[in-house]
Every structure is written in C-alpha cells, then in structure tokens.
C-alpha cells in the first residue's frame, strides 16, 4: 500500500474506499503506527498531503490524495 519515495519517506495514495476518512486514522492503519504517534508526526510537520505540509489534525482525505510520511527520527 505504500511506496518508498526516497530513504525515510513513505508515500500512500488514498483509494476510493477510504475517501473522507480522517488523516490520522488512515495513516495509522496504513503505516502500522499508533494514532497518537501519527498525530505527533503531523504536529511536527512530518506529514505532507499533495506536496503541502500539514499541521492540522482533523483533516479528511479525498480519493487519490498523495500522503508522504517522513519516518520518525
């Protein structure tokens, strides 16, 4: 479900069945991280949606959104 874009960056594309799902829930299930861990990464600016950094936790996703997750340090 993920693709490694470069070392330390995983890329996820939102499939149609996950449309309108919360970002933290989607990433937790897709990456295997806890939702709390995902929320911390969002707050740190380590999550990008369609090439824009996100820092707002309550975002919902649209079909075909591209989510990049920078690995935790």
CORTAQUI-V658911 format. One record per pair of residues at least 24 apart in sequence whose ideal C-beta (glycine too) atoms are under 7 Angstrom apart, sorted by sequence separation. I is the first residue (numbers start at 1). J is the second residue. D is the distance in Angstrom with one decimal. If there is no record, write none. Layout:
i=I j=J d=D
i=I j=J d=D
This chain:
i=46 j=70 d=4.1
i=2 j=30 d=6.5
i=41 j=69 d=6.8
i=1 j=30 d=5.5
i=41 j=72 d=6.4
i=24 j=57 d=6.3
i=26 j=61 d=5.8
i=22 j=58 d=6.9
i=23 j=59 d=4.5
i=22 j=60 d=5.8
i=23 j=61 d=5.9
i=31 j=69 d=6.1
i=21 j=60 d=6.6
i=20 j=60 d=5.2
i=21 j=61 d=5.4
i=27 j=67 d=6.6
i=20 j=61 d=6.9
i=19 j=61 d=6.8
i=27 j=69 d=6.3
i=18 j=61 d=6.5
i=19 j=62 d=6.1
i=19 j=63 d=4.6
i=14 j=61 d=4.7
i=16 j=63 d=4.8
i=14 j=62 d=6.8
i=14 j=63 d=5.9
i=14 j=64 d=6.3
i=13 j=64 d=6.4
i=14 j=65 d=4.4
i=13 j=66 d=5.7
i=14 j=67 d=6.9
i=11 j=66 d=6.4
i=12 j=67 d=4.5
i=11 j=68 d=5.3
i=9 j=68 d=5.6
i=10 j=69 d=4.8
i=9 j=70 d=5.7
i=8 j=70 d=6.2
i=5 j=68 d=6.5
i=8 j=71 d=4.5
